[in-house]
Amino acid sequence: MVKRSARVLRALPRTLREDLATTAVDPNGQSGKPRWLEWRPVIMVPLVMVVVGVLVAGSNQYAFDFGMGIQLGVLFAGVQSVAIVIALYRPLQAWWASMLVMVLLTPFAANVGLGTRVPWSGAFPWSGAGIAMQAGVLFLLALRLRPRIAAETLTITVLAGLLCGASTPWRSANDIRLAIGVLVIAVVMGIALRGLAVARTRLVEQEELTAEERARRTLLEERNRIARELHDVVAHHMSVISIQAQVVPHLVENPSDELRENVEGIRRNAVDALTELRRVLGVLRSEDPLPQAARHAPQPTLERLDELIGNARGAGLTVTAETTGEPRPLSPGVELSAFRIVQEALSNAMRHAPGARVRVEIRHQESGVTARITNTAPDRAASPTPGEGHGLLGMRERTTMLGGELATGATPDGGYEVTAILPALPPAEPTGPAEPAEDIR
């Protein structure tokens, strides 16, 4: 304990120098700009009224009671008054200015009551304009800077005030106690209000971080779900490659050793890739909440769109569907994404637009396929649903993955529209006969 106290005392001069002997606006203060500073133009109006009162009272006191004359009295009172305004912007520098005025006033205060001057009753330097000025500066300083600096300035102010007033013949113990109490209350209030502002700022920052983390987690979950589905598609193609490579030597008369070796290498690489895919799928599905049968069901395509719409109608949704254009071969990823986008749009309509009529349009073009799902305005308010959905996020991820475009938004009649344009990525043509692929799911 003694050693610790000794270390603190040895470090005290350096701490005071770092905290107080600086030109920084906010030395060791809170990070960022306090929000209350945005109200400085509003605060300036009542503060100027206080400053005018301090200026008038201080000028009269110093010029006549202290016998300084009009010019010096107005100068010293002016510095004290302006210090309160400066404290809004440079609290530490304003405090130093107030301390300098207090020291310079001491010789004049010591002569009060001597000679022909009229005795003045008070407790220098904490009376009238002096206590109002110092309390205001300390309050604004404590409101802006960290509590340690506020405590240091309060201690120095009290000690310096007692020393400066020691030579005055008209000191009152009650006045001194009252003045010190006012200064302490001003600093404590400033520290408390600053602590409240810091706590609110940190709470807002934490809420923003939580929202960002929630959005990031939602995005990762959606990407994980998309990856699980696309892994099934990739695994199917790898199975086809393995089987085709295995039957190639049987389709060639007298195949050479080089051909056999190359084809065997292709088959071996395909089998190795399938093995790795099994492991990845096992990891992705280890926490999959879907039942076992649903996990291993084939991934849906647009061929099952009628079934999807039938299920939506069975759930009470009024749906009309229209398909235009000639269907063209699409890659499994495009087929799957188009189906999922329609599925999610129908789910959103059931949740958020009860009683609305939904129209599903699938337009096939040479450049790809366009899915447009619109619903009219709901005829009643939607029931609150627990949790936060992320269907639009999933649609956007699927569209972006394929290099397509997604447009969502409200319609003029109060409904909602989802339009997804997915570019055509035709599947590779088979190079030979293939047997049913091995099911690794």
C-alpha positions in Angstrom: 0.0 0.0 0.0 2.8 2.4 0.9 4.7 1.6 -2.3 1.6 2.1 -4.4 1.0 5.5 -2.7 4.6 6.4 -3.3 4.3 5.5 -7.0 1.1 7.6 -7.3 2.8 10.6 -5.7 5.8 10.3 -8.0 3.6 10.1 -11.0 1.4 13.0 -9.9 3.4 15.8 -11.5 3.6 14.0 -14.9 -0.2 13.2 -14.7 -1.0 16.8 -14.0 1.2 18.0 -16.8 -0.4 15.6 -19.3 -3.9 16.5 -18.2 -3.7 20.2 -17.6 -0.6 21.5 -19.5 -2.0 20.9 -23.0 -3.6 22.8 -25.8 -5.8 19.9 -26.8 -9.6 20.6 -27.0 -10.5 17.4 -25.2 -7.5 15.9 -23.5 -8.1 12.3 -22.3 -11.8 12.9 -22.9 -14.5 10.7 -24.3 -14.1 9.4 -27.8 -16.1 11.2 -30.4 -18.0 14.4 -30.2 -20.5 14.7 -27.3 -24.0 15.1 -28.7 -24.9 17.9 -26.4 -22.3 20.1 -28.3 -24.7 20.2 -31.2 -26.9 22.4 -29.0 -24.2 25.0 -28.4 -26.0 27.6 -30.6 -29.1 27.2 -28.4 -27.1 27.1 -25.2 -25.4 30.3 -26.2 -28.5 32.5 -25.8 -29.1 32.0 -22.0 -25.3 31.8 -21.5 -24.8 35.3 -23.0 -27.4 36.6 -20.6 -25.5 35.1 -17.7 -22.3 36.5 -19.1 -23.7 40.0 -19.2 -24.8 39.8 -15.6 -21.4 38.6 -14.5 -19.7 41.3 -16.5 -21.9 44.1 -14.9 -21.5 42.8 -11.4 -17.8 42.1 -11.7 -17.0 45.4 -13.3 -18.8 47.3 -10.5 -17.2 45.2 -7.8 -13.6 45.5 -9.1 -13.8 49.1 -10.1 -15.3 50.5 -6.9 -15.0 47.9 -4.1 -11.5 46.8 -5.1 -10.5 50.3 -6.2 -9.1 49.1 -9.5 -10.7 51.8 -11.7 -13.1 51.4 -14.5 -10.7 50.3 -17.1 -9.0 47.5 -15.1 -12.4 46.5 -13.6 -14.0 46.0 -16.9 -10.9 44.2 -18.3 -10.8 41.7 -15.4 -14.6 41.2 -15.4 -14.6 40.8 -19.2 -12.0 38.0 -19.1 -14.0 36.2 -16.4 -17.2 36.6 -18.4 -15.7 35.5 -21.7 -14.1 32.5 -20.0 -17.6 31.0 -19.5 -18.3 31.2 -23.2 -14.9 29.9 -24.1 -15.5 26.9 -21.8 -18.1 25.6 -24.3 -15.3 25.2 -26.9 -12.0 25.1 -24.9 -12.9 24.2 -21.3 -9.3 23.7 -20.1 -8.1 27.0 -21.5 -11.1 28.8 -20.0 -10.3 27.4 -16.6 -6.6 28.6 -16.9 -7.9 32.1 -17.8 -10.2 32.1 -14.7 -7.3 31.0 -12.5 -5.1 33.8 -13.9 -7.7 36.5 -13.2 -8.1 35.2 -9.6 -4.3 35.4 -9.0 -4.1 38.9 -10.5 -7.0 40.2 -8.4 -5.4 39.1 -5.1 -3.2 42.2 -4.5 -6.3 44.5 -5.0 -8.5 42.3 -2.8 -5.9 42.4 0.0 -6.1 46.2 0.2 -9.8 46.4 0.5 -10.8 48.2 3.7 -7.4 50.0 4.0 -6.9 53.7 3.6 -9.9 55.6 2.3 -11.6 52.7 0.5 -14.9 51.5 1.7 -14.7 48.1 3.4 -16.2 45.3 1.4 -17.8 42.3 3.0 -17.2 38.9 1.3 -15.0 35.9 1.0 -12.5 36.5 -1.8 -12.3 35.1 -4.5 -15.7 33.3 -4.1 -18.3 36.0 -3.9 -20.6 37.6 -6.4 -19.2 37.4 -9.9 -16.2 35.2 -8.8 -18.2 32.2 -7.6 -20.7 32.4 -10.5 -17.8 32.5 -13.0 -15.8 29.7 -11.5 -18.8 27.4 -10.9 -19.9 27.9 -14.5 -16.4 27.1 -15.9 -15.9 24.1 -13.7 -19.4 22.8 -14.6 -18.8 23.0 -18.4 -15.3 21.5 -17.9 -16.7 18.5 -16.0 -19.4 18.1 -18.6 -16.8 17.9 -21.4 -13.7 16.3 -19.9 -13.1 13.0 -18.0 -13.8 12.9 -14.2 -10.1 12.8 -13.3 -9.4 16.1 -15.0 -12.5 17.6 -13.4 -11.4 16.5 -9.9 -7.9 17.9 -10.5 -9.2 21.3 -11.6 -11.6 21.4 -8.7 -8.8 20.6 -6.2 -6.5 23.2 -7.6 -9.2 25.8 -7.7 -10.1 25.3 -4.1 -6.5 25.3 -2.9 -5.6 28.3 -5.0 -8.7 30.2 -3.8 -7.8 29.5 -0.2 -4.2 30.7 -0.7 -5.3 33.8 -2.6 -7.8 34.7 0.0 -5.5 34.1 3.0 -4.3 37.7 3.0 -7.7 39.3 3.0 -8.9 40.7 6.4 -12.6 40.1 5.8 -12.8 36.3 5.4 -15.9 34.5 6.6 -15.8 30.7 7.3 -19.4 30.3 6.4 -19.0 32.1 3.1 -15.9 29.9 2.3 -17.8 26.7 3.1 -20.7 27.8 1.0 -18.5 28.7 -1.9 -16.6 25.4 -1.8 -20.0 23.6 -1.6 -21.2 25.4 -4.7 -18.0 24.5 -6.7 -18.2 20.8 -5.6 -21.9 20.6 -6.6 -21.2 22.2 -10.0 -18.4 19.6 -10.7 -20.5 16.7 -9.4 -23.4 17.6 -11.6 -21.2 18.0 -14.6 -19.6 14.6 -14.0 -23.0 13.0 -13.5 -24.4 14.4 -16.7 -21.3 13.5 -18.7 -21.5 10.0 -17.4 -25.1 9.7 -18.4 -24.3 11.0 -21.9 -21.4 8.6 -22.2 -23.6 5.7 -21.1 -26.2 6.6 -23.7 -23.6 6.9 -26.4 -22.1 3.5 -25.6 -25.6 2.0 -25.6 -26.3 3.4 -29.0 -23.0 2.1 -30.3 -23.7 -1.3 -28.8 -27.2 -1.4 -30.4 -25.6 -0.5 -33.8 -23.0 -3.3 -33.3 -25.7 -5.7 -32.4 -27.8 -4.8 -35.4 -24.7 -5.2 -37.7 -23.9 -8.5 -36.1 -27.5 -9.7 -36.5 -27.5 -8.7 -40.2 -24.1 -10.4 -40.7 -25.3 -13.6 -39.1 -28.5 -13.5 -41.1 -26.5 -13.1 -44.3 -24.2 -16.0 -43.4 -27.2 -18.2 -42.6 -28.8 -17.5 -45.9 -25.6 -18.1 -47.8 -25.1 -21.3 -45.9 -28.6 -22.5 -46.9 -27.9 -21.6 -50.6 -24.5 -23.4 -50.4 -26.2 -26.6 -49.1 -28.6 -26.6 -52.0 -26.0 -25.9 -54.6 -23.7 -28.5 -53.2 -26.3 -31.1 -54.1 -26.3 -29.9 -57.7 -22.5 -30.0 -57.9 -22.4 -33.5 -56.4 -24.9 -34.7 -59.0 -22.6 -33.5 -61.8 -19.5 -34.9 -60.2 -21.3 -38.3 -60.0 -22.1 -38.1 -63.7 -18.5 -37.2 -64.6 -17.3 -40.2 -62.6 -19.7 -42.6 -64.3 -18.9 -41.3 -67.8 -15.2 -41.5 -67.2 -15.6 -45.1 -66.1 -17.5 -46.2 -69.3 -15.3 -44.3 -71.8 -12.7 -47.2 -72.3 -15.6 -49.5 -73.2 -16.8 -47.2 -76.0 -13.4 -47.2 -77.8 -12.1 -50.1 -79.7 -8.6 -51.1 -78.5 -8.1 -48.1 -76.2 -4.5 -47.1 -75.7 -2.8 -47.2 -72.3 -2.5 -43.4 -72.3 -6.3 -43.1 -72.8 -7.0 -45.6 -70.0 -4.6 -43.8 -67.7 -6.1 -40.4 -68.4 -9.6 -41.6 -68.1 -8.8 -43.4 -64.9 -7.2 -40.1 -63.5 -10.5 -38.3 -64.4 -12.5 -40.9 -62.6 -10.2 -40.9 -59.6 -10.4 -37.1 -59.3 -14.1 -37.1 -59.6 -14.4 -39.8 -56.8 -12.0 -37.7 -54.6 -14.2 -34.6 -55.2 -17.3 -36.6 -54.3 -15.6 -37.7 -51.1 -14.8 -34.1 -50.2 -18.3 -33.0 -51.1 -19.7 -35.6 -48.7 -17.6 -34.1 -45.9 -18.6 -30.6 -46.7 -22.3 -31.5 -46.9 -22.0 -33.3 -43.6 -20.7 -30.1 -42.0 -23.3 -27.9 -43.6 -26.1 -30.2 -42.6 -24.9 -31.0 -39.1 -27.1 -28.2 -37.7 -29.8 -28.3 -40.3 -33.1 -28.1 -38.6 -34.9 -29.8 -41.5 -36.1 -33.4 -41.0 -34.0 -36.2 -42.4 -36.3 -36.9 -45.3 -36.4 -33.2 -46.4 -32.6 -32.9 -46.2 -32.1 -35.6 -48.8 -35.1 -34.7 -51.1 -34.1 -33.7 -54.7 -33.7 -30.0 -55.2 -36.7 -28.4 -56.8 -36.9 -26.9 -60.3 -39.4 -24.8 -62.3 -41.1 -28.1 -63.3 -42.5 -28.2 -59.8 -43.9 -24.7 -59.9 -47.5 -25.9 -60.4 -47.1 -28.0 -57.2 -45.8 -25.0 -55.3 -48.7 -22.8 -56.5 -51.2 -25.5 -55.6 -49.8 -25.7 -52.1 -50.2 -21.9 -51.8 -53.8 -22.1 -52.9 -54.4 -24.8 -50.4 -53.2 -22.5 -47.7 -55.8 -19.9 -48.6 -53.8 -17.7 -51.0 -55.5 -16.6 -54.2 -52.8 -17.2 -56.9 -52.9 -16.9 -60.7 -50.0 -18.1 -62.8 -48.9 -17.4 -66.3 -45.9 -18.7 -68.3 -44.8 -17.1 -71.5 -42.0 -17.9 -74.0 -40.5 -21.2 -74.9 -38.8 -23.0 -72.0 -35.1 -23.4 -72.7 -32.5 -25.6 -71.0 -31.3 -23.9 -67.8 -28.6 -24.8 -65.4 -29.7 -26.4 -62.2 -28.6 -23.4 -60.2 -30.8 -21.0 -62.2 -33.8 -23.5 -62.0 -33.3 -23.8 -58.2 -32.9 -20.1 -57.7 -36.0 -19.2 -59.7 -38.1 -21.7 -57.8 -36.9 -20.5 -54.4 -37.5 -16.9 -55.3 -41.1 -17.6 -56.3 -41.5 -19.7 -53.1 -40.2 -17.0 -50.9 -42.3 -14.3 -52.6 -45.5 -16.4 -52.0 -44.5 -17.0 -48.4 -44.1 -13.2 -47.9 -47.5 -12.5 -49.5 -49.1 -15.0 -47.1 -47.4 -13.5 -44.0 -47.6 -9.8 -44.8 -50.6 -9.4 -47.2 -53.5 -11.5 -45.9 -56.4 -11.6 -48.4 -54.4 -10.2 -51.3 -54.4 -11.6 -54.8 -51.1 -12.8 -56.1 -50.0 -13.2 -59.7 -46.9 -15.2 -60.7 -45.4 -14.6 -64.2 -42.6 -16.7 -65.6 -41.2 -15.4 -68.8 -38.7 -17.5 -70.8 -36.3 -15.7 -73.1 -33.1 -16.4 -74.9 -31.1 -14.4 -72.4 -32.6 -16.2 -69.4 -35.7 -16.4 -67.3 -37.7 -13.6 -65.6 -39.9 -14.3 -62.5 -42.3 -11.6 -61.5 -44.5 -12.0 -58.5 -47.0 -9.2 -57.6 -49.7 -9.0 -55.0 -52.5 -6.5 -54.4 -53.0 -4.6 -51.2 -54.1 -6.7 -48.2 -57.7 -6.5 -47.2 -56.8 -6.7 -43.5 -53.9 -6.1 -41.2 -51.2 -8.7 -41.0 -50.7 -10.6 -37.8 -47.4 -10.0 -36.1 -44.9 -12.8 -36.8 -42.2 -13.8 -34.3 -38.6 -13.1 -35.2 -37.2 -11.3 -38.3 -37.5 -12.8 -41.7 -34.8 -12.5 -44.3 -36.5 -13.6 -47.5 -35.6 -10.6 -49.5 -31.9 -11.0 -48.5 -32.0 -14.6 -49.7 -33.5 -13.6 -53.1 -30.8 -10.9 -53.5 -28.1 -13.4 -52.7 -29.3 -15.9 -55.2 -29.7 -13.3 -57.9 -26.3 -11.8 -57.3 -24.7 -15.2 -57.3 -26.0 -15.8 -60.8 -25.1 -12.4 -62.1 -28.8 -11.4 -62.4 -30.9 -8.5 -61.3 -33.6 -8.2 -58.5 -36.1 -5.4 -58.1 -38.5 -5.2 -55.2 -40.8 -2.5 -53.9 -44.3 -1.3 -53.3 -46.8 -0.9 -56.2 -49.0 2.2 -56.7 -52.1 0.3 -55.5 -50.6 -0.6 -52.2 -49.4 -4.0 -53.1 -45.8 -5.4 -53.5 -43.8 -6.6 -56.5 -40.7 -8.9 -56.8 -39.0 -9.2 -60.2 -35.9 -11.4 -60.6 -34.0 -11.6 -63.9 -31.8 -14.6 -64.0 -29.4 -15.1 -67.0 -29.5 -18.4 -68.8 -26.6 -20.7 -68.0 -27.4 -23.8 -70.1 -26.1 -27.0 -68.7 -23.2 -28.7 -70.5 -24.2 -31.2 -73.1 -23.4 -34.9 -72.1 -20.5 -36.4 -74.0 -21.6 -40.0 -73.6 -24.2 -42.2 -72.1 -24.6 -41.9 -68.4 -26.1 -44.1 -65.8 -28.1 -42.8 -62.8 -25.7 -40.9 -60.5 -24.7 -42.1 -57.2 -26.7 -40.4 -54.5 -24.3 -39.0 -52.0 -26.9 -37.0 -50.0 
